[in-house]
């Protein structure tokens, strides 16, 4: 990023030597990302992140078609659920739009059959995340995508949590749009991409100077784009599984009643969503923060709100139990000793909270 900022400081749209240097950085990064996810370089549209990518795809599709059904899951990130709901709310009451949210089972996975059953001739768009951002549970995107192709229904996949966590093949999935973000793989914040299948028309969300082949206006963030490409494949997330698994095993041994969400489902190796009955998630978060641990209560993008996780509620977990959850994400700097220290801190917090409440044990 530093090299791009100093040696390619021009505007990529300019024709002079400084602009051409910046353009080479952007084009090289586009090629690197395209190879990493197996798509054509022309399919890559650089954006500010997953939220913008999702919004561009959603508004591009829905603004260009007649009213009908939108099918998504009840566990999508707010970056999908909110723009979908806002689009519906902005239409006339009797406009004919319908939003269907398919709930997961208790494993945290949405049933592919239920998704396909909800998709019909009146469906205008299907949105489904690849990996849930709270539980880490992998969703059956490929099966649903095949059904969408057969019915010629456009599909958006939010793959922000899936990038770098396992094989991600845009061509094989066969979806129309895919959202990515760099900071989930250790890259810079504020840069992402929207992958667009060849032949699919994309309308600019905010028209302007015609950058990114007229699909996303605004001067490209050259250093961040270089950082995005440089971060691909650097972190071996699969190697974090022993740390995460050791944490979960020790936690369940040390704290009676602790429950691991989606424990028996395919999950990304670095994510753990746990329920600790009788303990308030927000209180735990603050107590752990004092001990030097940075964990989340629900989605990191909305953890400032005092609301139960919509993911857990969609799974049929009660509001009270859902509020006893914390989400732990392990990174390359974390060791088994860190996991043990976190469990010890949780045990200490539990005793402290029980003491404050006047509860023995």
N, C-alpha and C positions, 0 to 999 in steps of 0.2 A: 504493500500500500504506500509506503514511504517512497519507494522507487517510482511508482506511478505518479505520485503527487509532485515529485521533483523533476522527473524526466519526461513526463507526459502531461504537462499542466494545461495544455490547450483545450479548446472546445472541440469535441469529436466531430462536430458538424462543419468546422472550418476547413478550408482547403489549403491553408498554409502549412509549413512544416510542423509547427507545434500541434495543430489540429490533427494532422495525419498521424503523428506519434500517439496521440490520445486514441484515435480511431483504431490503431493497431492493437492497443491494450484491450479495448472493448471487444474487438472482433476475435482476438485470441481467447479471451475469457469465454466468449459465447461458444467457441468451438470446444473448449475444455469441458464446459458444462454439458453441452450437447452429447459429447462422447460419454460422459459419466452416466447420464440417464438414458442413453440410447435414443436420441431424437435428432432430427435435422437441425442444423444451426439456425436456419431460418424460422424455426419454431420457437426460439427463445426470445422472450420479450423481458428486458430488465425493468424491474419495478422497485418500489421502496420496501417491499416485503410481502408477506402472505396476505395481509389485510387488503392492501391495494390490489393484489393479483385477484383475489376472490371477488372483490367489488367490480373490477373491470369485466371479468367473465360473466358474472351474474347480470349486470346491467346491459352488457352487450347482447346477450341472448334474449332477455326478457323484454327489452325495449323494442325489439325487432319482430316480435311474434304476437299473434292474437291470444286473447285470454285462454287459460287452461289450467292444468294442474302442475304444481311444482312438488317434486318428491325429494325429501331429504331425511336425515336421521335426527333423532331428538338429542343426540350427544355431540353434534357439530360444535366447532368453535364459534364464539360470538361473531367472529369475522365472516361467518357464513349465515348464521341464524338471523343476525340483526339486519343485514342488507336485504335478505329475503322478506322478513317481516315488514321492513320499511317500504319495500316496493309494493307489497300487498296493501298496506295502510294508505299509500299514496293514490291508489286507484279508487274509482267510484265504488260505492258499496255493492252495487249490482253488476260490477264489471265482469264477473265470471271467473275470477282467479281463485284458486284453492291451494292451500299449503298443507301438505301431508308430511308429518314427522313420524317416522317409524322408530319405535322404541327398541332398545336392545333387550336381551334376556339377562338373567342374573349373572351371566359370565362376563357381561360388558360388551358382548359382540352382537351386532345387528344381524338378524337372520336374512340371508340373501334371498330366500324364497319370499319372505314378506316384502322385501324391497321390490322384487320383480312383480309380485302380485299387485303392488300399488301403481306400477307403471303401465300406462295404456295409451290409446290413440290420442287422448287429450293431454298427455304429459308434454310439457314444454321444456323442462329442465330437470335433471337429477343431480343432486349434490351429495357427495359422500366422502368422508375423510378416510385416509389410508390407515392412520394410526391415531387413536384417541389421545389427546394431549394431557389428560389427567391420569387415566389408567394404564396407558401404553398398549392397550389391546388393539391388535391388528384386525382390520375389518375386511370382509370378503369383496373387495372392490372388483377384482378381475371377473368374478362371476356376474356381478351386476352390470359391469361394463359390456360384457358380451350380449346381455339381454338388451341393453340400451342400443347397441349397434344394430341388432336385429330389428328393433322397432324404430330406428332412425331418430332416437331421442338424444340430444346433446347431454354430455355428462361432464361435470366439474369435479375433480378430485383434489381436496386439500391434502397435500402430501408434506406439509411443513414438518410434521413430526416423524415422517418416514425417511426423509433424506438422510443418507449416511448411516441409517440404522439397519440396513439390509439391502438386498438387491432391489434397485428401483429402475424399472424398464418402461419408459413411456410408450415405446412402440408396441411392446407386448401387451400392456394393459389395454391399449386401444381406446383411450378416453379422448375427449375433445380438448379439455383444458386441465392443466395441473398447476397448482400453486406451490412455490418453494420459498424458503427464507434462509439466509446465510447464517444468522446468529445461532441457529439450532445445531450447527456443526462446528461451532467455534469461530465462525467468520464474523465480519463486522455487522453491527446492527444497522437497520435502515436500508438494507439492500436485499432484494429477492428477485424472483422471476416468475413469469407466467408462461407455461408451455402451451402452445396452440397448435393443434393438428393441422397439417397442410390441407388447404381447401376450406378451412373454417374461417369465416369472416369475423374480424374483431373490430368493434367500434370503440373509439377513444372515450374514456370516461371524462377526461378533461382536455379538450382540443387545444392545440397550441402549435408549436413549431414543426411538427411532423416527424419527430425523432422515433426511433425504433420502427422504421418502415411505416410511419403513420399510425402506429397502434398504441403508443404511449408517449405523449408529448412531454418535453422538459429535457434540459441538458443532462446527459448521463453523468452519474457520480463515478468518475473513472477510478479513483483509488479504492472505493468500496467494491466496485465490480471486480477489480484485480484481486482484492482480498477474498471475495466470494470464490473465485476460481482457485485461489491458493489453498483455501480451507478444505476443498473437496478431497475426501479420502484420508485426511490426516489423522483423525481420531478413530480408533478401533473400538466402537461402541460395544461390539460383541464381547470384548475382553472384560467388560464391566459386569457381566452376568454373575461371576463368583462373588463379587463385592455386594451386589444387590441381593443375591440369594442368601448370602451369609447374614446380611442385615435382617432380612425377613425371618429367617429361621431363629435367630437370636431374639428378635423382638417378640415373637410368639412364645418363646420359652420364658422370657422375663416378664411379660405383661399378659396376664390372663385375659382372655376374651378378645385379644387383638386379632383383627381380620384383614387379610390381604385381598384387595379387590382384583378380580380377573386373574387370580393366581393360576388357574388351570387353563387359561386361554393363551393363544400365541401372543407374546408381548415383546416390546422392545426391551433390550437387556439392561437399560440404565434407569428405568422408571419403576417406582413403587408407590402405590396409592393405598394407604392403610386407614382402617377405622380403629379408634381406641375408645371404646365405650366409656362414658362418664367423663370424658375429657373434651373440652371445647377446643376446636381446631385453631381458632384465632388466638386463644390464650396460649396454647402450646407454641404457636408460631412466635409469639412475642417472647416467651420464656426461653425458647431455643435460640432466638436471636441474641439474647443477653449472654448466652453461653458460647456464642460464636458460630452457630449453625444457621445456614440460610435455606429454609425449606418453604414450601408454599401451602396455602389452604385453598384448594381448588385450582383453577387456571391462573397462572402467573399474570395474565393480562387483565384479570378482573378480581384479583385477590384483595384489592383494596375495598371491595364491597362486602358488607356483612350479610351474605346470602348463602344458603346451602348450595352445594354443587349441583348444577342442573344435570350433570352426568349421572351422579348417584341417584338423584330423584327419578330420573328416567329409567333407571335400573330397578325401581320399586323400593328403594331404601328410604326409610322414613326421614322426615326433616331433621329430627333430633339426632338420629344416628349419622346422617350425612354431615352434620355440623361437627362431628367428632373426627373428621378426616384430616390427614395431612398428606401432601404429595412430596416425595423425595426424588430428586434427579441426581444421579451420580455422574461425575465427570472424570476425565483422565487423570486428574490430580488426586482423586480419592482412592484410599486404600482400605483394606479390611479393618485396619486399626481405626480409621475414620468411622466406619460403619459401627464398630463396637462402641466407640465413644459416643456416637449418636444415640444408640440404644441406652447406654448408661445415663445420658442426659435425659432421655424420655422417662426412664424409671425414676430419676430424681424429680423431674417435673411432676410426675404422677403422684409421688409421695407428698410433694409440697402442696399440690392442689387439694389432695385428700385431707391434709392437715389443716389447711385453711377452711375447708368445708366441715371440719370436725368429724371426718369419717375415718374409722380405724382400718388398718390393713394397707 
